[in-house]
Amino acid sequence: MTNHPLGDEIYAAYASGALSGPMRLLLDAQSAVNAEVARARQTVEAAAGVLLENEAPAEMAPNALSTLFDIIDTEEAGLGEAGPARFSARTGSATSRNAAQKAGQAIDELLDLPGSVRDLALARGGWSFAGPGVRTMPLMTEDGAKAELIRIEPGRGVPHHGHDGTEFTLVLTGGFSDGRASYGPGDVCMANPDTVHKPIADEGEVCIVLAVTDGPLAFTGALGWIQRALSR
């Protein structure tokens, strides 16, 4: 299925706290980009809230409150106060000025992302090379699920690949086509083990997507041979 709406079942799982961190991140980001999805999620959450109010309250452990405070303290201690550095394009050599300009553009791209994704991305600190015109940035993993940003230059693409598990790809900026359909901001492309495709970014604008997977990609062709050889 293409342009896949996440649907009421996933929204209800979100409201009940049953979704993994990566899937919660994807749903938060899609709601920020797509107003229709935000309204649908709010409707399901309201219904889930009514059902929750009718549930019998569960007993809490005697140390539940102190445990919660310990978790909050640990999270806050790990955040730190150092933000991403900005460079001045007015000093240094031409090479330095060019690097500073690109660094500023990269920061601006991240600042334009939905808040939940932006904060994680800025804390990570940079992109990693994943192929000509393609960069990736891991954001979080939890219980086998993984969320990462993928940045694709206009006209470039991710190599032809299949999937060992399920992948949801949310377009945050720009757009791409994968031979099955075209996707723009707020659209979600779902791929499963039956899917083999090659996403290519639209011309004219950088495409940034949030990809959530529960299994590794399975590349075909020469890249597939290399992948299989390295995994032995």
SULMO-V62700 format. One record per pair of residues at least 12 apart in sequence whose ideal C-beta (glycine too) atoms are under 10 Angstrom apart, sorted by the first residue. I is the first residue (numbers start at 1). J is the second residue. Records with the same first field share a line. If there is no record, write none. Layout:
# SULMO-V62700
I->J + J
This chain:
# SULMO-V62700
1->180 + 181 + 188 + 189 + 190 + 191 + 192 + 195
2->178 + 180 + 181 + 182 + 183 + 187 + 188 + 189 + 190 + 191 + 195 + 197
3->171 + 180 + 181 + 182 + 183 + 184 + 186 + 187 + 188 + 189 + 190
4->168 + 169 + 170 + 181 + 183 + 187 + 188 + 189 + 190 + 191
5->30 + 34 + 36 + 37 + 40 + 187 + 188 + 190
6->19 + 23 + 26 + 27 + 30 + 31 + 37 + 40 + 41 + 168 + 170 + 188 + 190
7->40 + 44
8->40 + 41 + 43 + 44 + 47 + 48
9->44
10->23 + 26 + 27 + 41 + 44 + 168
11->27 + 31 + 37 + 40 + 41 + 42 + 43 + 44 + 45 + 47 + 48
12->41 + 44 + 45 + 47 + 48 + 51
13->27 + 44 + 48
14->26 + 27 + 28 + 31 + 41 + 44 + 45 + 48
15->41 + 42 + 44 + 45 + 46 + 47 + 48 + 49 + 51 + 52
16->45 + 48 + 51 + 52
19->142 + 145
20->140 + 141 + 142 + 143 + 144 + 145 + 146 + 147 + 212 + 214
21->139 + 140 + 141 + 142 + 143 + 145 + 146 + 147 + 212
22->139 + 140 + 141 + 142 + 143 + 144 + 145 + 146 + 147 + 148 + 168 + 210 + 211 + 212 + 213 + 214
23->142 + 145 + 147 + 168 + 212 + 214
24->116 + 140 + 142 + 145 + 147 + 212
25->114 + 116 + 117 + 120 + 139 + 140 + 142 + 145 + 147 + 170 + 210 + 212
26->116 + 117 + 145 + 147 + 168 + 169 + 170 + 188 + 210 + 211 + 212
27->41 + 116 + 168 + 170 + 188 + 212
28->41 + 114 + 115 + 116 + 117 + 210
29->113 + 114 + 115 + 116 + 117 + 118 + 147 + 170 + 172 + 186 + 210 + 212
30->114 + 168 + 170 + 171 + 172 + 185 + 186 + 187 + 188 + 210
31->114 + 116 + 186
32->113 + 114 + 115 + 116 + 117 + 118 + 172 + 186
33->113 + 114 + 117 + 170 + 171 + 172 + 173 + 184 + 185 + 186 + 187 + 210
34->170 + 171 + 185 + 186 + 187 + 188
35->186
36->186
37->170 + 186 + 188
38->186
78->123
79->119 + 123
80->123
82->123 + 125
83->107 + 122 + 123
84->103 + 106 + 107 + 110 + 111 + 121 + 122 + 123 + 124 + 125 + 126
85->103 + 107 + 125
86->100 + 103 + 104 + 107
87->99 + 100 + 101 + 102 + 103 + 104 + 107
88->100 + 104
89->101 + 102 + 103 + 104
103->126
105->206
106->126 + 127 + 135 + 151
107->121 + 122
109->121 + 127 + 149 + 151 + 172 + 173 + 206 + 208
110->122 + 124 + 126 + 127 + 137 + 149 + 151 + 208
112->172 + 173 + 208
113->149 + 172 + 173 + 208 + 210
114->170 + 172 + 210
116->139 + 210
117->137 + 139 + 147 + 149 + 170 + 172 + 208 + 210
118->172
119->139
120->137 + 138 + 139 + 140 + 147 + 149 + 210
121->137 + 139 + 149 + 208 + 210
123->139
124->137 + 138 + 139 + 140 + 148 + 149
125->137
127->149 + 150 + 151
128->148
130->148 + 150 + 151 + 152 + 158 + 159
131->152 + 156 + 157 + 158 + 159 + 223
132->153 + 156 + 157 + 159
133->151 + 152 + 153 + 154 + 155 + 156 + 157 + 158 + 200 + 201 + 206
134->150 + 151 + 152 + 153 + 156 + 157 + 158 + 159 + 199 + 201 + 207
135->149 + 150 + 151 + 152 + 153 + 206 + 208
136->148 + 149 + 150 + 151 + 152 + 158 + 211
137->149 + 150 + 151 + 208
139->210 + 211 + 212
140->212
141->213
143->214
144->165 + 213 + 214 + 215
145->165 + 166 + 212 + 213 + 214 + 215
146->165 + 167 + 211 + 212 + 213 + 214 + 215 + 216
147->168 + 170 + 210 + 211 + 212 + 213
148->209 + 210 + 211 + 212 + 213
149->172 + 208 + 209 + 210 + 211
150->169 + 172 + 176 + 199 + 201 + 207 + 208 + 209 + 210 + 211
151->172 + 173 + 174 + 201 + 206 + 207 + 208 + 209
152->174 + 176 + 199 + 200 + 201 + 202 + 206 + 207 + 208 + 209
153->174 + 201 + 205 + 206 + 207
154->174 + 175 + 200 + 201 + 202 + 203 + 204 + 205 + 206 + 207
155->200 + 201 + 202 + 203 + 204 + 207
156->176 + 199 + 200 + 201 + 206 + 207
157->176 + 177 + 178 + 197 + 198 + 199 + 200 + 201 + 207
158->176 + 178 + 197 + 198 + 199 + 200 + 201 + 209 + 211 + 217 + 219
159->198 + 199 + 217 + 219 + 220 + 221 + 222 + 223 + 224 + 227
160->178 + 179 + 196 + 197 + 198 + 199 + 219 + 220 + 221 + 223 + 224
161->191 + 195 + 196 + 197 + 198 + 199 + 216 + 217 + 218 + 219 + 220 + 221 + 223 + 224 + 227
162->191 + 192 + 193 + 194 + 195 + 196 + 197 + 217 + 218 + 219 + 220 + 224
163->190 + 191 + 192 + 193 + 194 + 195 + 196 + 197 + 213 + 214 + 215 + 216 + 217 + 218
164->192 + 193 + 213 + 214 + 215 + 216 + 217 + 218
165->191 + 192 + 193 + 213 + 214 + 215 + 216 + 217 + 218
166->190 + 191 + 192 + 193 + 195 + 212 + 213 + 214 + 215
167->189 + 190 + 191 + 192 + 195 + 211 + 212 + 213 + 214 + 215 + 216 + 217
168->188 + 189 + 190 + 191 + 209 + 210 + 211 + 212 + 213 + 214
169->183 + 187 + 188 + 189 + 190 + 191 + 199 + 209 + 210 + 211 + 212 + 213
170->183 + 185 + 186 + 187 + 188 + 189 + 208 + 209 + 210 + 211 + 212
171->183 + 184 + 185 + 186 + 187 + 188 + 189 + 199 + 201 + 202 + 207 + 208 + 209 + 210
172->185 + 186 + 207 + 208 + 209 + 210
173->185 + 205 + 206 + 207 + 208 + 209
174->201 + 202 + 203 + 204 + 205 + 206 + 207 + 208 + 209
175->187 + 201 + 202 + 203 + 204 + 205 + 207 + 209
176->189 + 198 + 199 + 200 + 201 + 202 + 207 + 209
177->189 + 197 + 198 + 199 + 200 + 201 + 202
178->191 + 195 + 196 + 197 + 198 + 199 + 200
179->196 + 197 + 198 + 199 + 200
180->195 + 197 + 199
181->197
182->202
183->199 + 202 + 207 + 209
184->202 + 207
185->207 + 208 + 209
187->209
188->209 + 210 + 212
189->209 + 211
191->211 + 213 + 217
192->215
193->215 + 218
196->218 + 220
198->220
199->211
216->231
